[in-house]
Amino acid sequence: MLILGIESSCDETGVALVRLQGVALPTLLSHALYSQVAMHVAYGGVVPELASRDHIRRVIPLAREVLTTANQTLHDVDVVAYTRGPGLAGALLVGAGVACALGAALNKPVMGVHHLEGHLLSPFLSEDPPEFPFVALLVSGGHTQLMRVDGVGHYELLGETIDDAAGEAFDKSAKLMGLGYPGGPALSKLAEQGDPAAFKLPRPLLHSGTLDFSFAGLKTAVMIQAKKLGDDLEARKADLAASTEAAIVEVLLKKSLSALRETGLKRLVVAGGVGANQHLREQLNVACKRQGVRVHYPELHLCTDNGAMIAMAAAMRLQSDEGGMTQAQPRYSFDVKPRWPLTELV
């Protein structure tokens, strides 16, 4: 069975083709991705209307590229999967509309996929895939959550952010330092040159006794520190960036370790864009090795939003039959869910 996956939730257009065969893990045959960063950089952030229009321009050429690379045709596709939510409404509608149009034209079933479930299952595309059950740290641009994952569709929320997510803390702090867009990667790169102990920044909710997160206070502390530095900010920017990154990473690290202790599980999955942060990976690798915990990540090029994770999530749903065949039907009316808690899939 071949599953074509389409991702268009924000500012990346992704298309991928995955093969599902028997009980083996689905195999990624090909994928293609187009990032809109160059277009949005002039505005300092994602412009939803521009993002939607660009998805329209990119999705069909990317689909052709993926099929050609895999030496397949549209008529070989058995299921068309797309990101139903969460995300930007207009951007989601592009992927949903194209997927349902393809399904109708080919008389093939379509399947709406939860964006965060795609991230959650993306490490199964890596050379070192995890095994169920595990604790998952989901750290994408707008989401920070800890989940217990016992299988496809079996998710228990352990903790989540009550305000800003880790990705937002990176981006907003970067903007306060004048680093521009995209802020997170720029801050991390600058942090390599700085002293992470230069400034004493808060670690919100670190000792709260819960697995919830809060990063709004950290952003405010960065703003205050930047104002205090005044004309000296430029000279101390690397130190402030390193201190900010260290604060975010410490919270993510210690909350993840607490989740492992509370659940008694010995396997951790880290997924989402912030999961590509090298400092976070290094700290988690050291701490988890010390505690006898296996830690798994998606490949670096699959940490960002991409079609491969959508096709993979659809394939694993179909394979486990956790609502898979019910969701993959030849019905071509569609809606999208810009706000869609992952816990609703349970």
Helices and strands as residue ranges (DSSP letters): E 2-7, E 12-19, E 27-35, H 37-40, G 41-43, H 48-69, G 74-76, E 79-85, H 89-106, E 110-114, H 115-121, G 122-125, E 134-140, E 143-151, E 154-160, H 166-176, H 183-191, H 216-229, G 230-232, H 233-263, E 267-271, G 273-276, H 278-290, E 294-296, G 300-302, H 307-320, H 324-327, G 342-345
